[in-house]
Amino acid sequence: MPSIAVERTIGQTKKAVLGGLIRYNDEKMGKQKYKRFAISLRQRGEIVGGIVGEVWTAVLFIQFFWLEQKFRSKGYGKKLIKAIEEEAKHFGATRSYVDTLSVQAPDFYRACGYKEFGSIGGYPGGITRHWLTKSL
């Protein structure tokens, strides 16, 4: 009989779960395109900001986005967003989505043309998590 185990290291289980999901999705939707990539902002060779994302099927998911404080509000963030969206289009993406906390950048994403499609409160300090999307 199967048993349930709590694990503090996730490598083996993550690999099995991801493999199972990929096989299931391929069975239901056919072999899907999947591409993970990053865009960086560099000064004198040092990374001072960047975005990590992935395209699965036709959707870009912006996973991580960080910009060193002194480079904010100078247009670099919008340039990075534009660069990842353009790169995602090369992989067939027609839509993008991102999630962000109320203390992070929901207004920034809105200024880049993203529209909110959901949110959830309940985080410490009255923080809300927002999900936003944009047609590419």
Residue, then its C-alpha position, 0 to 999 in steps of 0.5 A: m500500500p502506498s505511503i505519504a512521506v514528508e521530505r525536506t530535500i525535494g530533488q528526487t520528488k521534484k524530478a519525478v513530479l515534473g517528469g510525470l506532469i510533462r508525460y501527462n501534458d504531452e499525452k493530452m496536448g502533444k509535445q510542447k515547446y518549453k524554453r527557459f532563459a534570462i535577460s541581464l542588465r550589466q554595468r562593467g561586466e557585473i549583473v545589476g539587474g535581470i529577468v528569468g523567465e520561461v516559455w511553455t506552449a505559447v505563454l511567457f512566465i516571468q519568474f524572477f525580476w530584480l533591478e539594483q536600486k540605483f538603476r530603478s526609475k531610469g527606464y531600465g526595467k521597461k527595457l528589460i521587460k521589452a527584451i524578455e517579451e521580444e525574446a519570448k516571441h521568438f519562441g512562439a509566445t503570444r501572452s505573458y504573465v507574472d505574479t508580484l507582491s503589493v510591496q514589489a512592483p504591481d504598478f510597474y507591470r501595469a505601466c508596462g501594459y499588464k492587466e491584473f487578473g487575480s489577487i490574494g491577501g493574507y500575507p504578513g503585514g497586509i501584503t497582497r499577491h497580484w497576478l497580471t497578464k499581457s497579450l504579446 
